[in-house]
């Protein structure tokens, strides 16, 4: 884009990967927020991201579709899987959904590794870098605004009520099962979108990009930031993306850092860094 | 006219019969009470009516329509509201937001209207906030509207539960031991609050231990013992019924005339 001043252009080129990660991780943090805000724990965000990434890469590389057609199509695959998993798992509550979604991630990793059409252990490379930076951040902004608006309506109130007391929420006429399924689907769609964007911003995807380790990293965005408002998990994602860059020498310790952050956040900041709670009404 | 009709309603728990073939007709309008000793099945009966527990047998009809198979949230949308014996507020939400949650089923702005912040949605929210404030004013909590529900005192929390249940203007309000833990002054306030609610057209069905409270307030009394209905009639007749006296009330205190 010609409107960008030269110094910013330089910065973006030097740190392109970090900038992409900021936007993508912001979207993943919102995907996590969608389920947590309704009182569920899912660890399937990385799996949904992987489905979006692989679907988009296949549509581009094998079907030859243009990026603008691929982007809206690829979240449909993780949404389909969420529907499939959602039926049985939503009857499960609490920790069981988390376990079922970990299972989904591991099953998918084995599938990516063993299917030749998906590149096996080598993954898929040569994906055109057709996702512009501005688009990633525009979508993040739109998603944030959507969560903000919904959070201040009966939908946000119903979700927080479910999180606080599911039985009382039922007695208020809140269709708890429908809300659970809807939040899981929204979460899968956002993660799938993030996957498609990152696949088309980095040119390579591999089966290990979407396993248990990134799933925990995505959870730590929300644990660090908090879930009092949609801004909080995005802040957590930004911090956890930038921190390893600032501590480049310790890059190998990124996993340790994530673990330490989760432990510290749970112990000392149970409501996250941004504990502020948004208002649940628009008038 | 009958608002709520229970026919042969039962609930078994692994060999224990909590509610045993109970028939009950609750007329529209008025205050109706279910009393009985501990473990008589009163709370199970409420959970059956509100749909939180599925019956082992029998039927439940609201205004002539069979609701036996409907889940709890669907029954709430048909106008059955309730409070809980062990108060269940949304503690992290404000007092006003709790009342707004009670209005959930009355709000209809579409997903798109909310996302775009259309005037239709904003108008609905303004009306909802006004109605929620009215419900809070009914129980005298309007000045606590912006505080978190978790900071309320026990008596205030009980009143907020009633406001939350009333916000949606239900047809039937189930109160599960509303006077439990209240001091005498609060109990008097509660009785007049219930009268106001009934005047406004909502039928009240309550479970209560405080016999004096029930007898002074209720138009009809249903007495349960070991899950079975042993009496249904006016409070005055309940006082004179030998089976009710034996099971629950005990003999009247010896007066000067005795």
Interface residues (C-beta under 8 A of the other chain):
Chain A: X146 X149 X150 X153 X154 X155 X157 X158 X160 X161 X164 X165 X167 X168 X169 X170 X171 X172 X173 X174 X175 X176 X277 X280 X281 X282 X283
Chain B: X50 X51 X52 X71 X72 X73 X74 X76 X77 X81 X82 X84 X88 X89 X90 X91 X92 X93 X94 X96 X97 X100 X101 X102 X103 X104 X105 X107 X109 X111 X114 X115 X117 X121 X122 X125 X126 X128 X129 X164 X165 X168
